[in-house]
Amino acid sequence: MSSALTAPNADAAEILHHVYHGSGVTRAELTRALEVRAGVVAAALDAFKDAGLIHFDDLRYYPSLNDDTDATARREYARLSGARSCRTCGCTDQWACEGGCDWIDEDLCSTCDPSVVSMLNRASCVGAEDGVSVWTELNDGGDVRLMIQNSTGRQAAILTSAEAVEIATNLLMYARAAERDGELL
């Protein structure tokens, strides 16, 4: 879904970035804000519209409403600007992942790191057949709220990240031992 614009094209990259980070912009606003000739703005907007990256409502340009367009637009921005980008999501230093990210490799951001368990929902719940439920929630300080409920009641605790890692490590160790012995926990 790449546009017909040739890279590098810093003006076109900034036009795309501006459309995606504004609340609807006109050609005139882009021309003034970016100090780019009107013809350059028009050509870039037409190419982005043809590529399905943006849409126009008879006055203003907006990001496309198609699925996964943000990642495609980030990749197009990286291609046009020549910026370093993530091989998975296409983010750059100028157009980071939602919520922010860091570089963990030359072409991989922390959001896309496969070795890190994603906590986007920051909460999870596991239920067992015997009516026991375990809820975990990661709070902003990095602590883990743990709540266990069974037929006799509910107990809760706040664990530091180190305590949560220790408990998870022990649980994995017990699960591996039970697997080895052919038993279920």
Secondary structure, DSSP 8 states (H G I E B T S, - for coil): ---S--S--HHHHHHHHHHHTSS-B-HHHHHHHHT--HHHHHHHHHHHHHTTSEEE-SS-EEE--STTHHHHHHHHHHHHH-----TTT---SSS--TT---EEETTEEGGG-TTS---SS-EEEEE-TTS-EEEEEE-TTS-EEEEEEETTEEEEEEE-HHHHHHHHHHHHHHHHHHHHTT---
